[in-house]
Amino acid sequence: MNENSNLINLEIVSEDGKVISLQVEDIYVQIKEYGIMGFLKDCAPFIGIIDISSFYVSLNRKKKYFAISGGIIDVRKDKTIILADTFESEDEIDKDRAQKEKDNALNKMKEIEKSDEFTYKTLEFSLKKAINRLNLNK
């Protein structure tokens, strides 16, 4: 039996054009409305919305973690595609930059009034992304 026969062809694509193609053993991702779901080779087709969260894949029986700022997963028979707003692998995350982004968002949220709902929601999103990245890089 071919040892690659149980691998999933995974493609992760971000809005800014960043692309990673991997062959992985499994995928575990936080799906809105369902929680954490795992996917293996030849599982049933599935499409779901991914929360701001971390997810991981297994490569050579080792976990590789990613931070994602939301997106969509499309599980197909021959390939799984994650369309991400943004994503970073754990080794790409700059902890100092993420901490500065978190502090900046918190400070600006204190300064603005909640009546400026759009700005407040934008800052809240930035804060969630920064916290997610910091939690992944612990």
C-alpha positions as CSV (number, residue, x, y, z in Angstrom):
1,M,0.0,0.0,0.0
2,N,1.3,3.5,-0.9
3,E,2.1,5.4,2.3
4,N,0.7,8.6,0.6
5,S,-2.7,7.1,0.0
6,N,-4.0,8.3,3.3
7,L,-2.9,11.9,2.9
8,I,-5.1,14.9,2.2
9,N,-4.2,17.4,-0.4
10,L,-4.6,20.7,1.5
11,E,-4.5,24.2,0.0
12,I,-4.6,27.2,2.2
13,V,-5.2,30.5,0.3
14,S,-5.6,34.0,1.8
15,E,-7.2,37.1,0.4
16,D,-3.9,38.7,-0.2
17,G,-2.8,35.8,-2.4
18,K,-0.6,33.8,0.1
19,V,-0.9,30.1,-0.8
20,I,0.4,27.0,1.0
21,S,-0.1,23.5,-0.5
22,L,0.5,20.5,1.8
23,Q,-0.2,16.9,2.0
24,V,-1.4,16.2,5.6
25,E,-2.7,13.3,7.6
26,D,-5.6,15.2,9.2
27,I,-7.0,18.7,9.7
28,Y,-8.7,20.0,12.9
29,V,-10.4,23.4,12.6
30,Q,-12.9,25.5,14.6
31,I,-16.1,25.6,12.6
32,K,-18.7,28.3,13.4
33,E,-21.9,26.6,14.8
34,Y,-20.2,23.2,15.2
35,G,-17.0,23.7,17.2
36,I,-13.8,21.8,16.4
37,M,-14.1,19.3,13.6
38,G,-11.6,16.9,12.3
39,F,-11.2,15.8,8.7
40,L,-9.4,12.7,7.3
41,K,-8.8,11.4,3.8
42,D,-12.0,10.4,2.0
43,C,-14.4,11.9,4.5
44,A,-17.8,13.2,3.4
45,P,-17.8,16.5,1.5
46,F,-18.3,19.5,3.8
47,I,-18.3,23.3,3.6
48,G,-18.1,25.4,6.7
49,I,-17.3,28.8,8.1
50,I,-14.2,29.1,10.2
51,D,-14.0,31.4,13.2
52,I,-11.1,33.5,14.2
53,S,-9.1,30.7,15.8
54,S,-6.2,28.4,15.5
55,F,-6.2,25.1,13.6
56,Y,-3.7,22.4,13.1
57,V,-2.8,19.7,10.6
58,S,-0.7,16.6,11.1
59,L,2.5,16.2,9.0
60,N,4.6,13.1,9.6
61,R,2.7,12.6,12.9
62,K,3.6,16.1,14.1
63,K,1.2,18.9,14.6
64,K,1.6,22.1,12.6
65,Y,-0.4,25.0,14.0
66,F,-1.8,28.0,12.2
67,A,-3.7,31.2,13.3
68,I,-6.6,32.1,11.0
69,S,-8.7,35.3,11.1
70,G,-11.7,33.5,9.7
71,G,-12.6,31.9,6.4
72,I,-14.2,29.0,4.7
73,I,-13.2,25.3,4.5
74,D,-14.3,23.3,1.5
75,V,-13.7,19.5,1.9
76,R,-13.8,17.6,-1.3
77,K,-12.9,14.0,-2.2
78,D,-9.7,15.0,-4.0
79,K,-8.7,18.1,-2.1
80,T,-9.5,20.3,0.9
81,I,-9.3,24.1,0.4
82,I,-9.2,26.7,3.2
83,L,-10.0,30.2,2.0
84,A,-8.7,32.4,4.7
85,D,-9.1,36.1,5.4
86,T,-5.5,35.8,6.7
87,F,-3.4,33.0,8.1
88,E,0.0,32.5,9.7
89,S,1.8,29.4,10.7
90,E,3.1,29.3,14.3
91,D,6.7,30.0,13.2
92,E,5.6,33.1,11.1
93,I,4.0,34.9,14.1
94,D,5.9,37.9,15.4
95,K,4.9,37.8,19.1
96,D,6.1,41.4,19.8
97,R,4.1,42.8,16.8
98,A,1.0,40.8,17.9
99,Q,1.3,42.2,21.4
100,K,1.6,45.8,20.0
101,E,-1.5,45.2,17.8
102,K,-3.4,44.0,20.9
103,D,-2.3,46.9,23.0
104,N,-3.1,49.4,20.2
105,A,-6.6,48.0,19.7
106,L,-7.4,48.0,23.4
107,N,-6.2,51.7,23.8
108,K,-8.1,52.9,20.7
109,M,-11.3,51.0,21.9
110,K,-11.0,53.0,25.2
111,E,-10.7,56.3,23.3
112,I,-13.6,56.0,20.9
113,E,-17.2,56.0,21.8
114,K,-19.3,52.9,21.2
115,S,-21.6,55.0,19.1
116,D,-18.9,54.7,16.3
117,E,-20.0,51.1,15.9
118,F,-18.0,50.5,12.7
119,T,-14.7,51.6,14.1
120,Y,-15.4,49.8,17.4
121,K,-16.2,46.5,15.5
122,T,-13.0,46.9,13.4
123,L,-10.9,47.4,16.5
124,E,-12.6,44.5,18.2
125,F,-11.8,42.3,15.2
126,S,-8.1,43.4,15.3
127,L,-8.0,42.7,19.0
128,K,-9.4,39.1,18.5
129,K,-6.9,38.4,15.8
130,A,-4.0,39.6,17.9
131,I,-5.1,37.6,20.9
132,N,-5.5,34.5,18.7
133,R,-2.0,34.9,17.4
134,L,-0.6,35.4,20.8
135,N,-2.3,32.3,22.2
136,L,-1.0,30.2,19.3
137,N,2.6,31.4,19.9
138,K,2.8,30.4,23.7
